[in-house]
Amino acid sequence: MDDPPAQPPEIDTSVPHQARVWNYFIGGKDNYPVDRVFAENILRVYPGFEEVPRHARVFLGRAVRFLAGEAGIRQFLDIGTGLPTHDNTHEVAQRVAPDSRIVYVDNDPLVLAHARALLTSTPEGACDYIDADARDPAGVLLGASATLDFTEPVALMILGVLGTVSDDGEAHAILRQLLDALPPGSYLVLEDGTKTVRPDAAAEAERIRDESGYDYELRTPERIARFFDGLELLEPGVVSVSRWRPEPNPFGEAPEVDAFCGVARKP
């Protein structure tokens, strides 16, 4: 007898979810009223906060172009990818190197429902999506191993994810298990939120998050920098996402935003 068809994933629309809220901030349509209300409450106490996810998204593109180009990386493990939008990791990487292989990881049912939009690899490369939780690094690695060769360098992309793990020890343990599975020559691309650039506004936004049941730990740049211990941190170090190797423009240096990042190589 054939197995019964799998039930579609249940989407919880009673509480805001990071992937959907971020989608709203960058102008997407894949969100619900609870996400929009939450986002607008954040903007009320932190005007201009939408620049944080927007700059984080542009940073992702710059980092992937560097990795696929100058660094010669052909494999990417993107954990906490969020909802599909423009210039996803596989699009940026395969524009530079069509044979790039990408695995996306997320555990939000709405992201899962939209996953097929991500699976548009070039013929030369590969693109896959796995439904897994960053708190289960062994499960992430097992699922990704169907597409990625862990004997060859991999770029681990973990943007806006470790803030959902409030305990530093647990966050470091998750990251260490993931990095330990990668060979020398692999890279870590990491970004997370801070309350450094506009501390008063960020503290108000944090209060709204706590009241909404939206748990996210805002770390200092110094705490974020410790995630790169044991790795070769590339210039310019741990900086605001708007300041990591920005493209030349006629308007001068972009203002800092409350998300800091870095890119490092595993020796």
N, C-alpha and C positions, 0 to 999 in steps of 0.2 A: 504494500500500500504506500502511495506517495505521502510524504510528509505534508501537513497542512501548510498553506502559505504563511510566511512570516507576517506578524502584525506590524503595521506601520508604527514607527516610534512615536511615543506620546510626548507632546511638547507642552511644557509647563508655562502657561502664560500668566500665572498669578504673581510671579516675582521677576524682576529684571534679570537679564542674563548678559554677561560681558560681551559675547560675540554679537548679540543683537543690538546692544547699546552702542558698541563701536560702529556697527553698520549704520546706525542712525546718525552718529556724529560725522561720518564721512559722506553722508548724503545718500545712503542706500535705502531700499524699500523693504528689506527683509527684517522687519521688527514689528512689535506689537504695542498697543497703547501703554502697557505697563512700562515698557522700555522707553517710550517717548516721554512719558511723564517724568520718569526718573532722570533722563538726560536733560530735560528742561529745568528740573530742580537743581541739577548740578550747574548748569549755565547761569542760573539765577544768582548763585553764590560765587561762581567762578566764571565770570564773563570771558569768553575767548577760549574756554577749555577745549573746544573742538579742534583747536590747532595742535593739541597733543597727539591725538590719534592720526591726524593728517600728516604731521611731521614724522611720526613713527612709521607710517606707511611708505613715505618717500625714502626714509632711511633704509627700510627693507630692500627697496629697489637698488639703492646705491651699493649696499652690502652684497647683494646677490650678483650684481654686475661685476664687482671686484672679484668675487670668489670664482665665478664661471670664467672670467677673463684672465686677469693678472695671476690669480692663484691656481688656475687650471682645475678647479673642483668640478666633478661631473655627477656627484651624488648629494642630494639634499634631503634631510629629515626635518620637516617643518611641523613642530608640535604646537598645538593651539592655534591652528591656522585661521580660525574664524570663518565667517561667511565669504563666499566668492565675491570679488570686486575686481577692479582693474589692476593690471600688472601683478597678478599672483606670482608666487615664487617660480612656478614652472614656466610661466610665460616669459619672465625676465631671463631666467637661466637658459631656456631653449632658444631665445632670441640671440644669445651670445654663442651658445654651444648646443646645437640641436640634439646631440646624443645624451644630454643630461637626463638623469633619472631622479624623480622626486616622489617622496611619500609624504602625504599630509596626514596629520593626526588631530582629531578633535573628538569630543564626547557629547556635543550638543545635538539633540535630535533634529533641530532645524538645519544645522550645518550638514548633518547626515542626509537630510532630504534634498539638499542642494548639491551634494557631492558630485553628482554626474556632470555638473557644469565645470568642475575642475579636471575631469578626466579627458582632456583633449590634448594628449601628448603629440609631439611630432612623431613621424614614423620611426625616426632613428633612436628616439629616447623612450622613456616610460614615465607614467604618472599614475599614482594609486592613492587611495584614501582609506585609512583604517579608523574604525570607531574604537577609541581607546582613551584612557585617562593618564595624564602625565604622572599621577601618583602611583601608577603601576608601570614603572620603567621596563620591567621584564616583559610585560605584555606588549608594550610599544615596540621593543626591539624584536620580539618574536614576529609580530605582524609585519614590521618593516623589512625583515630579512627575506620575505618573498620577492621583494623588488630590488633591494639594495644589497651590495656585496660588502660586508663589513671587514673584508681583508684589504679594501681600497679606501682611500680617504673619503670622509663624509663631512658635509657642513651641517652641524646641528643648529637649527633655527629655533629659538625659544623666546619669543617676543610677547611681553605682556602676560606671561604664564605664571612665573614663580611668585608673583604678588598674590596669587590665589592660595599659596601655601604660607601661612603666617609664621610658622616656626622656622627659624633660620637653619636649625640642625636638620630638619626634615627636608627643607629645600635643597641644602647642600648635598644630602644623601641621594636625593633623586637625581640631581645633576651629575654627581660623581658616578652613579651606576650607568647612566647614559654615556658619559665620556669614556668610562673604562672599557666600553664595548667597541670604541672607535680606534682605528689604528693611528700611529703617528702620521702627522701631515694633515689630520682632520682639523676642522675649525669649529669654534663656538661663536654664534652670533646671539647676543642676549640683550634684551631691553626690558625695563620695568619702570613703573611709576614712582615718582618722588613727591615730596612737598618742600622742595628746596628753592625753587625759583620764585614762587608766590606762596609762601608758607601759610599766611592767614587764610587765603582763599582755599588752598588745598585742605586745610584743617576743617573748614566748613563743609567742603565737598565730602571729606572723609566721614563727618558726622552724618550726613545724609545717606551715604553708603551703608553705614552701620545700622541706621534706623530702618533701611529697606531690606536688610538681610543680604546685602551684596558685599561679601567679605573680600577685601583686597588690602594687602599689606603694603603701605608706602614705605619703601626703604630709602635710606640716605645714599648718595653716590658712593660713600665709603663702604657701606654694606654691599652694594651692588658690585663694587670692585672686587670684593673678596670671592665672588663666584668665579673669578678668573685666576685664582691662586693655582700655581703649578703650570700655567699656560703662558705662551709668549703673546702678551697683549700688544696689539698693533697700534701704531700712532693713529689718532691723537689720544689714545687711552680711553678712559671712561668719561664720556661727555654727554651733554644733552643731545637727543637724537637729531636736532636741527644743526648741530655743529660737527657731526661725524662726516668728514671729507665732503663738504657740500660742493655742489656744482658752482662754477663761477657764474656770477650774475651782476648786473649793473647796479644793484640796489644795496650792495654791501652785505655784511654778515647778518644772518638770520638771528632773531632773538632766541634766547634759550627758552625751552618749554619743560614742563615737569614730567619728563621721561628721560632717563639716562641709559646709555648703551655702551657696548664695546664689542670688538671683534678680536678673537685670539686664536692662535695656532697651537695645536697639541704637539709638543716636541717628540 
